[in-house]
Amino acid sequence: MAGCDVGEATLQPIDAPPVQLIEARATTSLDQNYQPVRTALDPAGTTEVLSTASFVLKFDRFLLPSSVSATVGAESVCVSGDLATVQTYADCVNPIALAPTYNPVQREVIFRQIEGMPGLVPGTRYALTVFKPADEAAPSGIRAFDGAPLDGNTRIEFSVAATNPPQAMPERPPSGDFFCQRDLECVMRTDACQGDAPADPTCIACVRGAAYHLFYGCFGCHNGASAAAGLDLNLGTAFNQLDPLLETAIGRTAHQTQMGEKAHVGEASPARFGRAMPLIDPGNPGNSYLLYKILIGQIAVDPSLPADAAEKLRQENERLQAAFVVGMPMPPPPSNPIFWFHPQDPQTPDDQYTTPYVDGMDILSAWILNGAAPRDCSAPAASP
Ligand code: HEC
């Protein structure tokens, strides 16, 4: 079996290239729904952000989730009004308190300001520094999944606008009914739900949340007694059959990662990333093997990527496969229907098989980040 050496060395393999920061974005305005619009921070320091801003860091490699986790990830960056150059988080003067969330599908980390802590002050200048790990053993500092460090600290200055649009609100991680979420345009259409009145909020035909994509994208192979690799994603057409998902996926160790002496238990940070990984790790999309099985496949590659970026991503996917992702990419062809993480046709970005995005994150990852709790989609959502 490929990858039975997983769990041995903690050293970075020689062929692992360092991580590069592709882009740092921050909230500079709001869209017509008052959602944050984030633009790239100009390295020349000219960008003006809102005082409610969050920061999105996009990397070229898949990250070690623990290096950007809630516990140590905040120490992988410094946002400070003290403009002296800093080498490590220990030098960061009065850091703005930030909470990171990692989205492996985009290879992005969003750092949001923390409610109740001192935030960005309007009309003030700041420096954002993204840190490489201080040494081999440092838990914080950006690392790739195989341990390769960020190629170097990156520092960008920016200023905070004197005033915000009146609708600017503190930015919070996305929350909502990501399992059963419905396409609102579909719900408004009278013909969408056979025999149902328009705008029926329980209309099953309009569900486009994680339930829809797991069921229809993986159906035919992962259902019932003969489910491939024992992974049963048969939610039933009303998405109300939750036992298979709970019993075979959520919090369950992926069969393909079971190796080494701790193989029987799922681990959040094993000695070597990828060993004994849960299929779905509630709260932690970056530690969910099911996502990586999809990520190595064509449906996760953004067709709008320029050729050189697509080639770099293909090489990175090969590194995932050499390290711990075993077998075929999911869903393997031929599979119909199928779902895509990115629209295949720029003309129809809302194609029903394209996963919807919430605040820059695909709905499957957002559901996992929110705790991966499934619910009966044929029942009305509990009122908030
Ligand atoms: C055409 C059939 C087919 C479809 C469709 C399919 N799979 Fe699979 N899946 C398999 C087979 C066969 C295996 C075992 C061999 C392999 O991994 O290559 C597998 C294995 C897996 C595993 C590894 C499980 C473990 O415990 O290690 C995961 C995770 C997975 N599939 C997820 C998915 C997801 C998510 C989808 C939908 C997006 C999907 N698959 C769609 C056939 C399929």
Residues whose N, C-alpha, C, O or C-beta is under 5 A from the ligand:
A	BS01	HEC	L214 G217 C218 F219 C221 A228 A229 L231 T253 A254 H255 Q256 T257 Y289 L290 K293 V326 G327 M328 M330 P331 P332 P334 S335
